[in-house]
């Protein structure tokens, strides 16, 4: 059986597209049968490479293997086995090589992109060259995004680059989230999700982080550490953020006084509410209410 492939060789980018912050240069799908040469002859010349010598790209690429297995190597990571359900991220300027196992072949989807948005995420540590392979599993929702990207690139309707950029952001966001969750054991993940539910259901009352830790049978110090790793907030910060969001909703949609809003949002008293609200938003509750209702402070 011959390989079937869809390749978009060169995607047109105008000046406006470049200002968007992320542009897509290539997107495609390739099926490699067992025993078939890789890359196949119909591989785009721009991306053709010798798997023994490897290559260096001037763009990022996010690849998804949906059948078969193979190997991936880069200057930062020596030989890594990749298989069905794995994604791996290629970085610009970095030597790499990859190929399917001759006994299995593989199906691969990819999307290539550049831009200041992804550069900034790498600088901020969301993605790094030492950890390029992600175990995503067989995720039909993400697979459909690749297929949508291929269709969008084929049609190239007005604004198609912005749609493709949105797909890349969606894929990267899911990869980051799934990988982050995978760093927690199932029991820990269950407890963190339970803690979030407990807090969301009780933040308008006098709930404390220590109470939540007791509810999920964890020491407070360990709970606080895991919760911050999982959410980016300490338990106390998370409770405060929810209370601030609730108070914003009440300031915008009701005529309640500060004392009532403080009580309904879970704050101990109006003075403390006003102090925390000003620190978090830069505005007093009165200024925020006027701004959201009339567009002025």
Secondary structure, 3 states (H helix, E strand, C coil): CCCCEEEECCCCCCHHHHCCCCEEEEEEEEEECCCCCCCCCCCCHHHCCCCCCCEECCCEEEEEEEEEEEEEEECCCCCEEEECCEEEEECCCCEEEEEECCCCCEEEEEEEEECHHHHHHHHCCCCCCCCCEEECCCCHHHHHHHHHHHHHHHHCCCCHHHHHHHHHHHHHHHHHHHHHHHCCCHHHHHHHHHHHHHHHHHCCCCCCHHHHHHHCCCCHHHHHHHHHHHHCCCHHHHHHHHHHHHHHHHHHHCCCCHHHHHHHHCCCCHHHHHHHHHHHHCCCHHHHHHHHHHCCC
